[in-house]
Amino acid sequence: MTRPRAFGAVGCLAAAFLLGLGLAASPFLLPSVTPRFPSGKFVAVLPDATPLIPVHGRKTATLEVRARSAGRYQVGGSAFCNSWGGELTVLPGKRIVWGDVYVTAIACANVMAAEATYLQALLGASRWRTEEGALILDNGTHILRFVLAPS
């Protein structure tokens, strides 16, 4: 009679354990429902998909993204004249937070104002989404659109 009770107790404990595991650990065991932030080299484009290059600019505005760990990315690129780089953390709800970021300090005539506006919009972005194959970064005021750079 003690054997059936022992098996019953073990069965109840196993069921409780599996139920608790399912409730507590499901975000770790199931695939994420939040889309993964895209990685690769992107080119900033205008709404008509024309690359974003100022009239007197030396470089196309780019964004390079490399995954480092879960939700953390190494980012960088060019901004018409200067280069920039840093860290990006992706949070639930398609939110992003910029970590330590650097920008080189080369003075380039005729593009400094455009570059400053671009970098302010980029590094101020707090949300992201994908739409029609484009990566879109949004800061509530400005929207930047990026497409994968040709290989």
C-alpha positions as CSV (number, residue, x, y, z in Angstrom):
1,M,0.0,0.0,0.0
2,T,2.9,2.4,0.5
3,R,4.2,1.8,-3.0
4,P,1.1,3.2,-4.7
5,R,1.2,6.2,-2.4
6,A,4.9,6.8,-3.2
7,F,4.3,6.5,-7.0
8,G,1.3,8.9,-6.6
9,A,3.4,11.4,-4.6
10,V,6.2,11.2,-7.2
11,G,3.7,11.6,-10.0
12,C,2.1,14.7,-8.3
13,L,5.6,16.2,-7.7
14,A,6.6,15.6,-11.3
15,A,3.4,17.1,-12.6
16,A,3.8,20.2,-10.4
17,F,7.4,20.5,-11.5
18,L,6.5,20.4,-15.2
19,L,3.7,22.8,-14.8
20,G,5.9,25.3,-12.9
21,L,8.6,24.9,-15.5
22,G,6.1,25.6,-18.2
23,L,4.8,28.7,-16.5
24,A,8.1,30.1,-15.3
25,A,10.6,29.2,-18.0
26,S,8.4,29.3,-21.1
27,P,10.1,32.5,-22.4
28,F,13.5,30.7,-22.3
29,L,12.3,27.5,-23.9
30,L,10.0,28.8,-26.6
31,P,11.1,30.8,-29.6
32,S,10.9,34.5,-29.0
33,V,7.8,36.2,-30.2
34,T,9.7,39.5,-30.7
35,P,11.3,39.6,-34.2
36,R,15.1,39.6,-34.2
37,F,16.8,42.9,-34.9
38,P,18.3,42.6,-38.4
39,S,22.1,42.2,-38.8
40,G,24.2,43.2,-41.8
41,K,25.3,46.3,-43.7
42,F,22.6,48.8,-44.5
43,V,22.4,52.0,-46.6
44,A,20.2,54.9,-45.5
45,V,17.7,55.7,-48.2
46,L,15.0,58.2,-49.0
47,P,11.4,57.1,-49.2
48,D,11.9,56.3,-52.9
49,A,14.8,54.0,-52.0
50,T,17.5,56.5,-53.3
51,P,20.6,56.3,-51.2
52,L,20.9,59.2,-48.8
53,I,23.9,61.2,-50.0
54,P,24.2,65.0,-49.5
55,V,25.1,67.0,-52.6
56,H,28.7,67.6,-51.5
57,G,29.0,64.5,-49.4
58,R,31.8,62.1,-49.5
59,K,30.1,59.0,-48.2
60,T,26.8,57.3,-48.3
61,A,25.1,57.1,-44.8
62,T,25.4,53.5,-43.6
63,L,24.5,51.4,-40.6
64,E,26.4,48.1,-39.9
65,V,24.9,45.8,-37.3
66,R,26.6,42.7,-35.8
67,A,25.0,40.6,-33.1
68,R,27.2,40.2,-29.9
69,S,24.8,38.5,-27.5
70,A,21.1,38.1,-26.8
71,G,19.7,41.6,-27.5
72,R,23.1,43.3,-27.8
73,Y,24.6,44.5,-31.0
74,Q,27.8,46.2,-32.2
75,V,26.9,49.0,-34.6
76,G,28.7,51.5,-36.7
77,G,28.8,53.1,-40.1
78,S,29.5,56.3,-41.9
79,A,27.6,59.6,-41.9
80,F,28.4,61.6,-45.1
81,C,31.9,62.6,-43.8
82,N,32.6,61.1,-40.4
83,S,32.4,57.5,-39.1
84,W,30.6,56.4,-36.0
85,G,30.3,53.3,-33.9
86,G,29.0,51.9,-30.6
87,E,26.5,49.5,-28.9
88,L,22.8,49.0,-29.3
89,T,20.5,47.0,-27.0
90,V,17.2,45.8,-28.2
91,L,14.3,45.7,-25.7
92,P,10.9,44.1,-25.9
93,G,8.3,46.1,-27.8
94,K,10.7,46.8,-30.6
95,R,12.5,49.5,-28.5
96,I,16.2,50.2,-28.7
97,V,18.7,51.9,-26.4
98,W,22.1,53.2,-27.6
99,G,25.1,52.5,-25.5
100,D,28.5,54.1,-25.7
101,V,28.8,55.7,-29.1
102,Y,31.7,57.6,-30.7
103,V,31.8,59.9,-33.7
104,T,35.0,60.9,-35.5
105,A,35.6,64.6,-35.7
106,I,36.6,65.4,-39.3
107,A,35.4,68.8,-40.6
108,C,33.9,68.5,-44.0
109,A,32.7,71.7,-45.7
110,N,29.0,71.8,-46.8
111,V,27.8,68.7,-45.1
112,M,28.3,69.4,-41.4
113,A,24.7,70.5,-40.8
114,A,23.2,67.6,-42.7
115,E,25.5,65.1,-40.9
116,A,24.6,66.5,-37.5
117,T,20.9,66.3,-38.3
118,Y,21.3,62.7,-39.6
119,L,23.3,61.6,-36.5
120,Q,20.9,63.3,-34.1
121,A,18.0,61.4,-35.7
122,L,19.9,58.1,-35.8
123,L,21.3,58.1,-32.3
124,G,18.0,59.5,-30.9
125,A,16.0,56.6,-32.4
126,S,14.2,54.6,-29.7
127,R,12.0,52.3,-31.8
128,W,12.6,50.0,-34.8
129,R,10.5,48.0,-37.2
130,T,10.8,46.3,-40.6
131,E,8.6,47.3,-43.5
132,E,8.8,46.0,-47.1
133,G,12.3,44.8,-46.6
134,A,13.6,48.0,-45.0
135,L,14.8,48.6,-41.5
136,I,13.1,51.6,-40.0
137,L,14.4,53.5,-37.0
138,D,12.2,56.1,-35.4
139,N,12.7,58.7,-32.7
140,G,9.2,60.1,-32.5
141,T,10.1,63.1,-34.7
142,H,12.3,61.6,-37.5
143,I,12.1,58.4,-39.3
144,L,15.2,56.8,-40.9
145,R,14.9,54.1,-43.5
146,F,17.7,51.6,-44.3
147,V,18.0,48.8,-46.9
148,L,20.5,46.1,-47.1
149,A,23.6,47.2,-49.0
150,P,24.4,45.3,-52.2
151,S,27.0,42.6,-51.7
